[in-house]
Amino acid sequence: MRKYTNLIVLGVLLLGGAIFLTVKTVNFKDVLLAVGYYDDKISLINTGDMHGHLVYDEANGGYYTLDEVNIEMGMPLVKGIVDDLRKKNPHSLLLDSGDMFHGTNEANIDEAKGVVEAVNLMGYDAMALGNHDLDFGFERAQEIKSQLKFPMLSANTLRDGKPAFEGYRIVQVGDKQIGLFGLTVPEALSNMNVDDPNGVQFEDPEVTARRVVKELQDKNVDAIVLLSHLGDDLDKELIKHVDGINFILCGHHHWLYTDVGKINETYFAEPGSYTTHVGLADLYFRKGKVATVGWSLHQSKDRSKEAPAVVEVAEKYHQIALEKGKEVVGNSTVQLNGIRSQVRSKETNLADLVTDAMRQEGEADIALLNGGGIRESVPKGEISLYNVGKPLPFVNSLIVVEMTGERVYEALERGLREWPNGASNGGFLQVSGIAYSIDGSKPAGKRLVEVTMDGKPLDKNKLYKVATNDYLVHGGDNYEEFKDAKLIRQGDLLRDVLASYIKKSEIYPSKRMAESRLSMNVINN
């Protein structure tokens, strides 16, 4: 009897294992499609927030945590994965949610010329205009739009009251008409690294979406897809007020969705950023309408999949960037932390290094830097000019202004409005020359507890020389505190300021940088 019992137990275990593997490997939505429950499937292969990442990089501590190895696949490998997905999903589109053209040393060469060349080889069907796609200036964004082989969509971007970009595009996929439209975050001008161009406005996304959805419905499209560069927080609010959108490809906050979200009848998801993943959204139709949406992520280290034509472009601009940045300026015995969620919510050693450089090079009392200006970490070891350019890709210059202590307090408080949100709070201020403490249990506008200089409260009535950047002085991240500040001097690009400082320091960390600048008293956050 024991013999048969053992056989029964073994059989149950084998059956359970088979069921587990089946559940893990079989897409039951495709099974239902095969047996006729669903009429059709349209696949949306997607990327977002690529920020000019042309080349493959196993970035240790480059994005999510300091410890993990995070693969930035680069555009050639992304193209290889896209080609594989297209073979498996012949009725498909390749879409992007914006911020494609700015953010790396390679992208900065000739204002994204190489990125334009690469993405034109990748076969995109459409993209959204992201706020950082405006970083080389509004005119350059318009020029890039004309150079692309696919539309850059933004239905809510106006110039002199007229659409500045194509609002929507209807594309045929298999037997389906898919309506695609784009939206850009209204704060895009305040996030630009150039002066605001005259006559440019961003219409309220909800108003725009309601109008465009109706136009697309009147044209009898089979599905409506929003390519959004609003951030998924604004997307979720939009869904609550605007019906008729079947799927939103989210962008702006760099979130990596492992599953699709749903509010009312609208699905939404986001594929991360920096070419770390390719997303796949499958729209399943039943009785002619979108009935459900599947979601999966795709990543590879197999560089044999890289598309040769895109490799040629990527390597060309990578070599130019390396040649320009080959000079070694110093050495670090530790990894310098530029993780997005952390430089936007707390002190890091890389932020300390940058702000110290700004304060010393600007001969200032205080330095204030928006955490969103730091984009990547720097590995320990030799630091080249190329390494310096990776965390500071923006064309931001050092500016020294004279402002009261009162204004410094107000600026620090503004930077805490969205704390502790490390995804969208690019205005969080990193500092040098002062220290400040906050109470995270307090509401926005009342979180700043204390600001000290040399252990004493910062004098609100005294005038101080403050080193910052042109981005904040021009109102970036909606800062108003620098508007009336007296200009003392204009300096070099921040990456050049940092490189000069590292040359003088030679080795990091130095003893005088051991003091913490930020303490958090989080009572009930």
N, C-alpha and C positions, 0 to 999 in steps of 0.2 A: 504493500500500500504506500509506504514511504517513497518507493521508486516512482510511482505514478504522481504522487504529490509534488515531488521535485520537478517532474516533467511539466506538470500543470503550471507551477510557479515560473519555470523557465519560459514556458510558452507565453504566459501573461507578460513577463518582462520584455520578451522579444516583440510582442504585439504593441506594448506601450512604447517601446523605442521606435518602432516603425511609424506609429501614429505621430510621435513627437517630431521625427524627421520630416514626415509628410507635412505637418503643420508649419514647420520652419522653412521648407523649401517650395511648397506649392502655393501659388497665388490663386486663392479660391475665387477671386473676382474674375480671373481669366478662365477658370473652369466654368463659371456661370456664363461667361461670354461664349465659350465653346458650345455649350448645350442650348444656347439661344435665349437665356434669361435676359441678358443684355443685348442690345441691338448692335452696338459699335463701341469702339474705344479710340480716343485720340490722346496721344502722349505729348506732354509738354516737357521736353528736356530743358534744364534751366541752370543758370549761374546767377551770381549777384555779388556786388561789392568786390569785384576782382582787383580794383585799385592798381592796375598796371602791372600785375605780377606775371611777367612774361616767362620767367625761368623756374625750373625745378629747384626746390630747396628743402632739405630736411631741417627745418628750423627748430632746433632744440630750445624750448622755452620761448618760441617766437610769438605765441598768440594766447593760448588758453591758460596754461600754467607754466611755471618755470621748469618743471620736471619732465613733462612729456615731450616726445618727439612729434612735432606736428608737421605733416607733409604739405608743403605748398607745391601742388603738382605742376604749376606753370601752364601756360596756354597750349603748348604742343601736346602735352599729355591729356589735358582736358579735351582737346580735339579728338584724340584717339579714343577716349571713353565715349564721347558723343557719337563717333562713327559706329562703335559697337552697339550702342543703344539704338541707333537708327536702324541698324540691320535687324534688330529684334522687334522694333516698333516702326514699321514703314509709314504709318500715318502719324507723323510727329512734327513738332515745331521746336526750334531752338530759340530760347528767350533769355533775356537778362534784365535784372531789376535795377540797374544803374550803378554809378560810380565805377566806371570801367577804365577811365583814361588817365588817372592821376594817382600817385602814391608810391612810386619806386624810383630808384636812380635811373633805371632803363626808361621809364615813362617820361622822365623829365627831359630826355634828349629830344630836342626839336619839338617840344610841346606835344608829346604823345605820338609822334610820327610812326614809331615802331609798333605801338599798340594798335593804331589804326590799320597798319599793314597786316598785323597778325589776325585781328578779329575779322577782317574782310575775307580771310582764308578759311574761317571756321564755320561759315554757313549759317549765321544767325538770321532769324526771320524778323526779329524786332527787339528793341531794348527800351527801357525807360530812361529819361534824363535824370541823373542823380545830381545832388548839390555839388559834389566834388568834380563832376564833369564840367563845371564852370570855373575850375581853379586856374586855368590858363587865360581866363577872361571870357566874357560873353561872346565877343566876336570870334574867338578861337573855337568856342563850342559850336557856333553857327557854321564855321568853316569845316569842323570835323563832321558835322551833320551832312554836309554836302559831299564829303569824301567817302562816307560809308555806303556799303552796298545793301544796307537794310535800314529801316526807319528808326530814328530816335524819337520816341513818343513822349509828349507831355502836353496834355489837354488843358492844363491850368497855367501854363507859362505864356504871358502876354508881353508884347512890346508896343508901346503907343496904342494900347487898346486892341491890338490884333494878335492872333496866334503867332507865337515865335517858332513853334515846332509843330509838326504834324500831331494831331490829337489822337486819332485812332486809325486803324487799318483793318480791313476785313480780308481774311485769307481763306483760301480753299484748302481743306485737308481731307483727303478721301472724298466722301460724300457730304462732308459737313462744312458749313460756313462759320468760321470762328472770328468773333469780333475782339480785337485787341486794343486796349487804350492805356495810356500812361498818365501818372500823376507824380508831381515833384513836391517835396516838402516845402511849405510856404516860407520857412525860415532860410531858404537856400541863399538868399542874398546876404544874410547876416553870417552865413557860414563860408562865404567866398573869401578867397585870399587876395582879391583885387578890389579896387574901388567899385562901388555899385554903379552899374551902367544906367544912364538916363532912360526913363520910360519903361523899365522892366517891372512887371508886377506878377504876383502869383495869386490867381483866383482861389477862393475857398474850395478845398477839395470836395467837400460834400455837395456844394452847388454845382461844381463841374461834373462830378460823377453822376448826379441825378440827370443832368442834361444829356450827357454822352450815352448813358445807358438807354435812355428813351430813344435817342437817334438810332442806336444799334438795334433795339427791339423793333423799331419801325421798319428797319431794313431786313427783318425776319432772319437774323443770324441764329444759328443753332446753339451757340454758347458764347458767353461774354467773359473774357479774361482781363483782369486788371494787372498791369505791370506797375507795381507801386514802389516809389521811393519816398514813402511817408514815414516809415517805421511801423512795426506791427501794432504798436499801441494805438496809433491814429487809424490804422486799418480796421482794428476791432471796433472802434467808435464809428467809423464810416459804415460798416456793415449793419450796425444797429439802426441806421437812419436811411440807408439806400438799399432797396431790394433789386434783384435781377442780376447781380454779379455771381457767376458760378464758381470762379476760382480767383484768388489773389496771390500772385507771386510777390512776396514781401521783400523789401530791401531797406537799407539805411542803418539798422541796428546790428547787423552782422550775426544775427542769431542762427544757430544750426538746429533746425527742426528735425527730430527723429520720427515724427508722425504728423499727419495732417491735422489741422484744427478746423472747427466748424462752429459758426454762429448763425442762427436762423438757417437759411438754405445756402449760405456761402462758405466754401472751404478756403483755407489759406495755409501757406507754409513758406519756409525760407531756407535756402541751401548753404548758409554759412557765408564765408568770404575768403578772399585772398587765394582763390583756386584750390581750397582744401577739399571741396566736394563738388560733385555734380548732382543736382536734384532731378528726380523724375516724378512728375505728377500725371497720373493716368485718369482721364475723364471717361467714365463709363456711362453710356446712354441707354435708357430704357423708354420705349415708346416715344422716341425722338427728343427726349430731354435728358439733361445730366442728372443721373440718379445717385451717383457716389463718386468719390475721388480717392484713388490710391496714391501712396507716397513712398518713395525709397531714395536712398542716398548711395552714391557710387564714388569710389576712391581707389587709387592704385599706386603702387611703387614701381610697376613694370614699365620701365622707360622704353622698352622695345615697342610699346604702343604709341609713342610720340609720333605725331604727324610730321614727316620730313620737311614739307614746305614751311610749316610754322616754326619748326626747329631752326631753319635757316634764318628766318627773321629774328627770332628770339636771340640766337647766338650773336648775330650781327650787333644788336644794340647792347647785349650784355657785355661783349668785349669792349665796346666804346665806353660803357660805364665803368668797367674794371680799370681800363687804362687811365681814365680821368681820376679815378679814386684809388690808385695803387699805392700812394704814399702812406707809410705807416706813421701815425702821429702819437702813438702811446701804447700802453699796455694796461690791462685790467686783470687783477687776480680773482675777480668775482664776475659772475654774470650780471649784467645791468638790466634791471627789470622794467620793460616797457609794455607789459601786458595790458591790453585795452581796458579790461574791467577794473584793474588796480590803479592805473595812472589817472583814472576818472573818479576815483573814490577814496584814495589814501596816498600817503607818501610812499615813494619808491626811491631806490638809490639812483636810478637813471634820471628821474625828475630832479633829485637833489643836485646831481652833476650839472644838468643843463641850466637850472636856475642859478647855481653858483657861478657858472660861466657867464651868464647874462649880467649878473650883478657886478662881477669883477671887471669884465670887459667894458661895461657901461659906466664904471666908476659911480655906482649908485648905492643907495642905502638899502633898498628893498628890490627884490625881483618877483614878478607875478607872471605865471605862464599857465595858459589853459591846458589841462591834462590831455585834451583831445588832439593837441598838436604833436603828441608823441605817439608813434604808430607801431613800433616793434621793439623787441629787446635786442641787446648787443651781447654776443657770447663772450665769455672770458678769453683772455689771450691778447694777441696783437689787435690793435684797433687801427684800421685804415680809414682813409677818407670815404671809401665806399661804405664801410660799417657805420660811419657817422651819418651818412646820408640816408640810411635805411629807416632809422627811427624819426628823422626830421626831413621828410620828403617835400614839405610845402615850401613855397617861395615866400617865407616869412622873414622879415628883417628885424633887427634889434632897434627898439625905440626907447629913449629915456625921456620921461616927462616929470614935471613937478606937480605933486598933488598933496592934499592934506591927509592927515591920518584918518580923518572922518571918511574921506572917499575910499581909503584902503579898507576900512571896516565894511563899508557898503559893498565894495567889490567882492570881498571874501564871502559876505552873506549871499550875494547873488549866485556865487559858485556852488552854494550848498542847497539851492532850491530843489534840485532833483536828487539830492543825495538820499540813499546810497546807490542809486541806479548807475551802474558802471557801463551800461550799454549806450545810453543816450546823453549822459551828463558830460559832454566834452568841455563844458565851461568850468568844471571843477578846477580850482586854482592850486597849483603847486607853487611853493614859495622859497625864497632865500632871504636871510637878513632878519626875518621875524619867525615867530612860532604862533600857532593858534590852536585853540581847543574848541570842540563843538559838543552839543548835546543832541544826539540823534533822536531823542524822544520828543523833541519840540517840533512844532509845525514849521513849514518852510517860511523863511523870513525872520525866524527867531532862534536859529540854531547856533549861531556864533556866541560862544561864552566869553572868550578872552583872546586878546592879541597882545603879544609881548615882543619887545626888542631888548636884547641883553638882560633878560629876566625882569624887565619892568614893563608896565602897561604902555602900549603905543599911544603917544600923545595925539589926540584927535585934532588939535588945533595947530600942530606943527606942520610945516611943509617938508616933504621928503622927496628925494630923487628916486624915482621908481623905474626900473628897467623892465620893459615888457616887449610886446611885438606889435607890428603894424596891424595885424589882424584884430587884436583887442582894441587898439586905439581907434580903428575905423568902425567899431561897433560889432565886431564878430561875437557870436554867441549872445547877441542882444545886450552886450555890456554898454552902459551909458555913463559909467563913472569916469571914463577917460576923455569924455567929449570936450570938456572945457580945460583940460590939463595943459599946462604950459610946456611946449616942446623944448627940450634941452639939446638933444642930439639924435641923429639917425645913424645907425650902424650897419654892419654887414649882415648877410643872411645868418640865421641862427645856426645852421649847420657849420658855417665857417667860424662863427664865434665859439662854438663848442670845440671844433678841431684845434683852434688856437689855444684854448684853455687847456685841453688835454696835452698839447705839446709842452706847455709850460709846467704842467703837473707831472708829466711822464708816467707816473704810476697811480692807479686808482685801486682801492679807496685811500684817501688821505686821512690823517688823524683828525683834522679839524671838521670833517664831515660826519662825525659820529653822533652829533646832537640831533635829536628828533625835532622836526618842525611842526608836526601835526599830532595832536592827541585827540582821541574820540571818547567821549563819555556817553556811551549808548545805553540808556536806561531801559527803554522799551520801544525798540525800533522794529 
